Amino acid sequence: MSETYSHPYTGKYVLTRSYASGVRVGFLKSYDPETRHAYLTETRRLFYWEGAFTLDTVAMNGIKGGKMPMEIPEIMLSDVLEIIQCSEKAAKNLKNFPVHTP
């Protein structure tokens, strides 16, 4: 990857969908379009959600129910297929959604 490449959503709260890792939200620190690796910080996995039919809706409105584990400081994802910038409303909802504990 070129050291000068910067994804337009770098530094923004985003929702990602990857081939093997599922759906995550967090701040995009970097993305390499050649390898499709994304580095997220302050990140959570969306294990299950209610109140939104598509990920586009999740990124715009957040969720009404579901299961999300605790936030982790950082993660490197591979095979990222989709990066959607979240609205402020959705980011607040997803960051503050209750932590699911089995």
Contacts in CASP RR format, 6 or more apart in sequence:
PFRMAT RR
TARGET T0000
AUTHOR 0000-0000-0000
METHOD contacts of the structure
MODEL  1
MSETYSHPYTGKYVLTRSYASGVRVGFLKSYDPETRHAYLTETRRLFYWE
GAFTLDTVAMNGIKGGKMPMEIPEIMLSDVLEIIQCSEKAAKNLKNFPVH
TP
1 32 0 8 1.000
1 33 0 8 1.000
1 34 0 8 1.000
1 35 0 8 1.000
5 32 0 8 1.000
5 33 0 8 1.000
7 28 0 8 1.000
7 30 0 8 1.000
7 31 0 8 1.000
7 33 0 8 1.000
7 83 0 8 1.000
9 28 0 8 1.000
9 31 0 8 1.000
9 83 0 8 1.000
9 85 0 8 1.000
10 28 0 8 1.000
10 29 0 8 1.000
10 30 0 8 1.000
10 31 0 8 1.000
11 27 0 8 1.000
11 28 0 8 1.000
11 29 0 8 1.000
12 27 0 8 1.000
12 28 0 8 1.000
12 85 0 8 1.000
12 86 0 8 1.000
13 25 0 8 1.000
13 26 0 8 1.000
13 27 0 8 1.000
13 85 0 8 1.000
13 86 0 8 1.000
13 91 0 8 1.000
13 94 0 8 1.000
13 95 0 8 1.000
14 25 0 8 1.000
14 26 0 8 1.000
14 27 0 8 1.000
14 28 0 8 1.000
14 40 0 8 1.000
14 59 0 8 1.000
14 83 0 8 1.000
14 84 0 8 1.000
14 85 0 8 1.000
14 86 0 8 1.000
15 23 0 8 1.000
15 24 0 8 1.000
15 25 0 8 1.000
15 26 0 8 1.000
15 46 0 8 1.000
15 55 0 8 1.000
15 58 0 8 1.000
15 59 0 8 1.000
15 82 0 8 1.000
15 83 0 8 1.000
15 84 0 8 1.000
15 86 0 8 1.000
15 90 0 8 1.000
15 94 0 8 1.000
16 23 0 8 1.000
16 24 0 8 1.000
16 25 0 8 1.000
16 26 0 8 1.000
16 28 0 8 1.000
16 38 0 8 1.000
16 40 0 8 1.000
16 77 0 8 1.000
16 80 0 8 1.000
16 82 0 8 1.000
16 83 0 8 1.000
16 84 0 8 1.000
17 23 0 8 1.000
17 55 0 8 1.000
17 80 0 8 1.000
17 81 0 8 1.000
17 82 0 8 1.000
18 24 0 8 1.000
18 36 0 8 1.000
18 38 0 8 1.000
18 77 0 8 1.000
18 78 0 8 1.000
18 79 0 8 1.000
18 80 0 8 1.000
18 81 0 8 1.000
19 78 0 8 1.000
19 79 0 8 1.000
19 81 0 8 1.000
20 78 0 8 1.000
20 79 0 8 1.000
21 45 0 8 1.000
21 77 0 8 1.000
21 78 0 8 1.000
21 79 0 8 1.000
22 45 0 8 1.000
22 46 0 8 1.000
23 45 0 8 1.000
23 46 0 8 1.000
23 55 0 8 1.000
23 58 0 8 1.000
24 40 0 8 1.000
24 43 0 8 1.000
24 44 0 8 1.000
24 45 0 8 1.000
24 46 0 8 1.000
24 75 0 8 1.000
24 77 0 8 1.000
25 40 0 8 1.000
25 43 0 8 1.000
25 44 0 8 1.000
25 46 0 8 1.000
25 86 0 8 1.000
25 91 0 8 1.000
25 94 0 8 1.000
25 95 0 8 1.000
26 40 0 8 1.000
26 41 0 8 1.000
26 42 0 8 1.000
26 43 0 8 1.000
26 44 0 8 1.000
27 40 0 8 1.000
27 41 0 8 1.000
27 42 0 8 1.000
27 43 0 8 1.000
28 38 0 8 1.000
28 39 0 8 1.000
28 40 0 8 1.000
28 83 0 8 1.000
29 39 0 8 1.000
29 40 0 8 1.000
29 41 0 8 1.000
29 74 0 8 1.000
30 38 0 8 1.000
30 39 0 8 1.000
31 37 0 8 1.000
31 38 0 8 1.000
31 39 0 8 1.000
31 80 0 8 1.000
31 83 0 8 1.000
32 38 0 8 1.000
35 78 0 8 1.000
36 78 0 8 1.000
36 79 0 8 1.000
36 80 0 8 1.000
36 81 0 8 1.000
37 76 0 8 1.000
37 77 0 8 1.000
37 78 0 8 1.000
37 80 0 8 1.000
38 76 0 8 1.000
38 77 0 8 1.000
38 80 0 8 1.000
38 83 0 8 1.000
39 74 0 8 1.000
39 75 0 8 1.000
39 76 0 8 1.000
39 77 0 8 1.000
40 74 0 8 1.000
40 75 0 8 1.000
40 77 0 8 1.000
41 73 0 8 1.000
41 74 0 8 1.000
42 71 0 8 1.000
42 73 0 8 1.000
42 95 0 8 1.000
43 71 0 8 1.000
43 72 0 8 1.000
43 73 0 8 1.000
43 74 0 8 1.000
43 75 0 8 1.000
44 68 0 8 1.000
44 69 0 8 1.000
44 70 0 8 1.000
44 71 0 8 1.000
44 72 0 8 1.000
44 94 0 8 1.000
44 95 0 8 1.000
44 97 0 8 1.000
45 68 0 8 1.000
45 69 0 8 1.000
46 58 0 8 1.000
46 63 0 8 1.000
46 68 0 8 1.000
46 94 0 8 1.000
47 66 0 8 1.000
47 67 0 8 1.000
47 68 0 8 1.000
47 69 0 8 1.000
47 100 0 8 1.000
48 66 0 8 1.000
48 67 0 8 1.000
49 58 0 8 1.000
49 63 0 8 1.000
49 65 0 8 1.000
49 66 0 8 1.000
49 67 0 8 1.000
50 63 0 8 1.000
50 64 0 8 1.000
50 65 0 8 1.000
50 66 0 8 1.000
51 57 0 8 1.000
51 63 0 8 1.000
51 64 0 8 1.000
51 65 0 8 1.000
52 58 0 8 1.000
52 61 0 8 1.000
52 62 0 8 1.000
52 63 0 8 1.000
52 64 0 8 1.000
55 82 0 8 1.000
55 84 0 8 1.000
56 84 0 8 1.000
58 90 0 8 1.000
58 94 0 8 1.000
59 84 0 8 1.000
59 85 0 8 1.000
59 86 0 8 1.000
59 87 0 8 1.000
59 90 0 8 1.000
60 86 0 8 1.000
60 87 0 8 1.000
60 89 0 8 1.000
60 90 0 8 1.000
61 87 0 8 1.000
61 89 0 8 1.000
61 90 0 8 1.000
61 93 0 8 1.000
62 86 0 8 1.000
62 89 0 8 1.000
62 90 0 8 1.000
62 93 0 8 1.000
62 94 0 8 1.000
63 93 0 8 1.000
63 94 0 8 1.000
63 97 0 8 1.000
65 97 0 8 1.000
66 97 0 8 1.000
66 100 0 8 1.000
67 100 0 8 1.000
68 94 0 8 1.000
68 97 0 8 1.000
68 98 0 8 1.000
68 99 0 8 1.000
68 100 0 8 1.000
69 99 0 8 1.000
69 100 0 8 1.000
70 99 0 8 1.000
71 95 0 8 1.000
86 94 0 8 1.000
END
